[in-house]
């Protein structure tokens, strides 16, 4: 294991969790947006977005070291942001400007409760990685003190 490898792993996780928090906040901000994007001349409500993460480092060398059993881990990386394909909520509100002829409005598929749980999860993961980063830094500092 290299000297700063633990810090690099924690830093990659911090970056990924920060992006996850940003995506979750965008979902919360657009929970009532009935005009998310224009599709074939019609407005479509905002679609919930989710981050997709996977273990970092998919190079041949990483697979080889993993097969030998000597892998130290390579952190995490965000591979993409995908849209949730669950159907939109239909709310009866005939006075809404985006209501159809039947009086129903297509609302975003964002569930505020689900978003808050996701935000809390991302926050806790971020805090855990800050703690791991701090512990690694303290170990390096103690190692430097031994050399005095």
N, C-alpha and C positions, 0 to 999 in steps of 0.2 A: 504494500500500500504506500502510495506516495504521501509526502508530507501534507499537502493541501487538498488531498483527494476528498476528505470528509467535508471540507468547506465548499468544494465545488458541487458536491451532491446536494448539500443543504441550499446552496445558492440557486441551483436549478429548480429545486422544489419551491423555494420562495417565489421565483419568477412565475412558475406555473400556477401557484395558488393565488398570486396577485391578479393574474389574468382571469382566473376563475371568479374572483370577487368582482372584477370589472364587468364581466359578462352577466353575472347575477344582478348587479346594480342596474345594468341596462334593461334587463328583463323587468325589474321592479318599476323602473321609470316609465316603461311602455306598457304597463299592465292594462291601461285603458285606451290605448291607441288603436282606433278602428281603421286608421289609414297608415299602415306600415309601409306598403310598397304598391306600386302600380303594376298590375298584371293584365295584359291584353285590354287596356282601357278601363279596367275596373280596379277599385282600391281593395286591397286585401289587408286584413288586420295584421298586427305585428305577430310574428311567430317567435315563440320561446327559443332561445339559443342555449346550447350546452357545450362545454369544453370536453375534448377527448384527449386523454393523457395516456402515455405509455412509457415504459422504461426506456431511458436514453441509450444511445449507442448501439445501432444495429449493424455495425461494420463487421466484416469477416473476422478481423482480429478479435473483436469482442466476443463473437460466437465461439471462436477457437479457445480463448481463455476461459470462457464459461464451461466449455466441454471438458477442459482440463481440470476444472474445479478450482481455479486460481483467481476467479473474477472478484473484483472489489466492488462491483456495482458502478453504474454510470449515471445515477440520478434519474430525473424524470424530464420528459419533454411534452409539450402540447403539440399534438399532431393535427389538430383542426378544431374549428368551431362549427358545429352542425345545428341545423334547425330541427326542433321537435315537430314531428309530423302528426301529432294527435289533432283531432278535429277542433275547430273553433267552437267556443261556447255560443249558444244562441240565446239572446235575451230579448224578451218582448218589451219594446219601447217604440211605439209608432211615431212619436214626436222627434225621434233622433234623426238628424240629417242623412245618416247612412242606413236607415231602416229600409227593408225591402217592402214590396207590395203587401206582404202578409203582416208587416209590423215588427218583424224580428230583425235584430241587429247582430251581426257576427262579431263577437268580441275575441280578443287575443286568448290563446291557450296558456296563459300565464296564471299559475296558482300562487298567490302571495305567500301562503303558508309553506309550500314546497320551496319557494325561493328563499324564505327566511331560514329554513333548515339547511339548505345548501350553503347559504352565506355563513351560518354558524359553523358548519363543518369545515369550510374553507378557512375561516378565521382560526379555528383550533389547530388545523394542520399547519397554518402559517406560524402560529405561536410555537408549536412543537419544533418546527424547523429553526426558528430563531433560537430556541433553547439549545438545540443540538449544535448550532453554529457557535453559540457562546461557550458551550462546554468544550468544543474542539479548540477554540481560541485559548481558553484557560489551560488546557492540556499542553498546548504549544508553549505558552508562557512559562509554565512550570518546568518544562523540558529545557527551556533556555536558562532558567535560574539554576538548574543542576550543573550546567556547564561553568558557572562562575567560580 
